[in-house]
Amino acid sequence: MSDKKRKKGLSVSGTSVFLSCDEANHVCDKSQYKESTLLEKIKLNIHLLFCSACRKYTKNNVNLTKVLQDKNVSYMKENEVTDLEKEFKEQLKEFSDKN
């Protein structure tokens, strides 16, 4: 987000109450892992009142966390990943050779 769009002005005891979108996203990520402070959470919620883009980011982050915590989510085994990478490289080489 550009400097012009960052909210400035309101501060309490020299600490700004508003976060930039980058800061809000960082606090959102920290909150996902329960690493944010109470003050950071308050600032995030103030920011989310005014910023629809960050509300969407936060909503997506919450949904991603729920999906990853779901017991029915399956992951590729290491050998499957290796096979997929090998196949990808072969296909990429073939494509490069044709062009």
C-alpha positions, 0 to 999 in steps of 0.5 A: 500500500502506498504511503499516501493511503496509510492512515496517520494521525491518531496515537495514544502515548506516542503509539500509533493506533492505525496499522498499515496494510502490511503491518495488519497482515503481519499481525493477522499471521501472528494471530493465526499462531497465537503470537500477537499481543493484545495491543496488536490484536486491538490495532488489527481490529481497528484496521479491519473496521476500515479496510475491506482488503485486509478483512478479506485477507484475514477471512482467507487466513482463517479459512486456510487455518481451518483447512490445515487443521482438518484431520481429513486433509491429506498430504503428498508423501515425500516420494510422490513429491519427488516423482512429481518434480521429476515428471515436471522437469522431464515435461519442461525439458521436452517442451524446451526442446520443441521450442 
